[in-house]
Amino acid sequence: MMRIALYTCPQTVLSSLSMADDAFRLANQLAGEALFEVLRVSADGAPVRSGYAELRVDGDLGLAEGADLLLIPATGSALQRTLDGNAVLLAWLARRPTEQGLASLCSSACLLAAAGVLDGRRATTHWALAETFRRHFPRVDLRIDELFTEDANRYCSGGAQAGLDLCLHLIARHGGDWLAERVAATLVVERERGSQARFAPLLPAAGQDDPLIAPLLRWLQRHHAEPIDLPGLAARA
């Protein structure tokens, strides 16, 4: 049996937490046996108030020390607030033996990186965080195009649904490819969905901070397949 500890904190994105929890519990149901034991832990073992819900947990990080894998669901895009609010976790991660599995979903790769456990390793996160991640964690081999990465026993995933891709990968590794296929079919999702790069916009976001450029960017997004030249763009601007 693979023992998985899901870390929860006030910044936890509830959809990411429930997606991971559901995937492994569904795998047990479809396999007809308990292949995965799923625990919820917090820094101090107390329930976590997150948005509109209070999350009950099974224990503190001491409980996670006996887990095969600590998995950190997404924690949103306010990276500094997340780092500041999880100092206990960062210290705990920095002390972990290299043989314990660690995984992050989406933005929570920043927590692993801040603790130094991704130094020299391949990792990924949400495509929109690529520039920020590279600036803060230059020692990490960021593969931003990947939906998920595996480097020895360090696992990371890209944005939102890529977390499910990683969970299916872990289910396949520990329960068999047939089981991952059944879980994916039950959840009505595809496996092996390719690169995260196809979800990133090709043009900068058309914000409102530049009244001249923003309308031009919005026009380009609608007409990018048409013949375009600089005189034409200049006239439209």
N, C-alpha and C positions, 0 to 999 in steps of 0.2 A: 504494500500500500504506500502511495506517495502522500506525505503529509504537507499540506500547503497552508501557510499562515497569510491571511489577507490583512494588510495594515490599514487601519482607519485613523483619520484625524479630522479636525474641523474643515480642512480644505478638500477632503475627499469628494470627488464627483460621484454622486450616488449611482448614476447609470453605469459608470465604469465598474464600480464595486459589484453591483447586482449582476452585471453581464458575466463577470468572471465567476462569481459564486454560482450562478445558474448553469454555466457551461460544465463545470466539474461535477455538480450534483446531477445534472442530466446524464453525464457520462456514466455515473454510477448506476443510475436507473436503467439505462439502455444496456449496460453490461450485465445487469442482474447480480452485481456484487460490488462491494465497496473498494474500488480501486484508488479513490482519492478521499482523503480526510481533509475537510476544509474547516479551518479555524479563523475566527476574527480576533485581531489583537489591536490594542492601542498602546500608546507610550507608557501609560501608568496603570492600565487595566480597568480604568473607569469608562463608563459609557461616553460616547462621543456625540455631541450635538452638532449636526451638520445641516444647515439650511432649515428645512421644515421637519426634520426627523431626528430622533435620538437613537443612535446605533448601539445596541447591546454587543458586548464583546465577550470572548471566552477567557481573556487574561491579558497580561502585559507582555512586553517584549521578551521577558524571560521565557514565556511559553513558546515563542517563536524560535528560541535557540535550539529546540529539539526538532524543528521542522526541516523537511528536505528543501523547501523553497519558501522564501519570503517574497510575496508578490505585493507591490504597491500600486493600487489603482490610480487613475489620473487625479491630479490635484489642481487643475485649472492653470490659467496663464499668468496669474500674479505670482511670478517665480520668487521674488524676494520675500513676499509675505509668507509663502510656503516654506522657504528655507528658514526664515526667522522663527516660524511657529513649530518647527520640527527639529530643534537642536538636540533633543534627547535621541531621536531616531538617527541623526547624523553621527553622533558619537557611538551609538550602538553598531551602526553599519561599519564604521572604521575599525572596530574591534573584531569583526567577524572573521572566522577562519576561511581561507580561500576555497575550501571544499564545499561550503554551504552555498546552495543555489540562491540567487537574487534576481528578481525580475521587476520591471516597471512597465506601466501602461501609459502611453502618451507623454504628457508633460512631466511625469514623475521620474523620468530619466534624469532630470536635473538633481533630484535628491540622491540618486546613486552616484552621479558624477561629483556632486559637492562633497560626498564622503570619501572620494578618491578610489572607489572600488571599480570604476570604469576606466581608469588610466591605462592607456595602451591597448584598450579593447575596442572592438567594433560595437557601435550602439546606434540607435535611432530615436527619434521623437517626432512630434508633430511638425510638418513641413514649415508652418508659420513661425516656429521657434528656432529655425536653423541658425540664423545670424546671431541671435542672442546666445544660443547654446555654444556656438564656436567661440564667441568672444569670452565667455566665462569659463569654458572648460576646454582649452586648447589641447590638452593631453589625451582627450578621447578621440578615437577614430570614428567620427560621425559619418554614418551612411544614410543620409537623409532621404534618399530615394526608396529605401527598403521599407516594406510594411512591418517587418520585424527582423530582429537580428539575434543570433546566438553566437556567443564566444565563450567556449568552455561551458561554465555554468552561470553565465551572465546573460540575461535575456532582456530585450527592450522591444517596444512596439511603437508604431506611429500613432496618428490621431484616431480617436473615437473607435470606429469599428475595427481598426487594425488590432486592437486589444483582443478581439475575438479570434482573429487570425493566429495570434500568439497562443491563446488558450487551446485552440484546436491543434496547434503544433505540439504543445505539451501533452495533450491527450493522446495524440498519435504516438509520441515517443514512449509513453508509459502505459498506454492501454491498447496500442495497435492502430494501424491506419484504418482498419475497418470500423473501429469505434469512432474515430474522428469523422469519418464519412457519415456515419449514422447521426452523430450529434449535429453536423452541419446540415444534413437533410432535414432533421427535425426542426431546426431553427430557420430553415429555408434561406440559407446563405451559401455562397460559393466558397470553395477553398482555392488556394493558389491564385489569388487575384492580381498578381503582377506587382507593379511598382507603385509607390506612393506619389511619384513625380507627376503622374497624369492628373492628380487632383489639385496640384498647385497652379494658381493662375499664371498665365504667360505674361500678363501686364500688371503693373502696380495697381493697387486699389485706387479707384476713382473717388478720392475723398473730396471734401468741401473746402480744404485749406487753400487751394489755388483755384480761383474762379475762372482762370484762363485754361488751365490744363485739364481740370476735372471733366468738363463736357467733352473735350477731345478724346480723353481716355475712354469715356463711356461710348462714344461713337466708334472708336476702334474695336471695342469689345463686340459690337454688333456687326461690324463690316470688315473684320480682319481678313476674310477670304476674297475680298474684292481687290482690284488693282489700286495700289496706294503709292503716291509719290510725295516728296517733300513740298513741291509747290502747292499741291492739292491740300495737304495738311495745313500749310501756312495760310492758305485762303480760308479754310474752314475755321482756323483759330482766329 
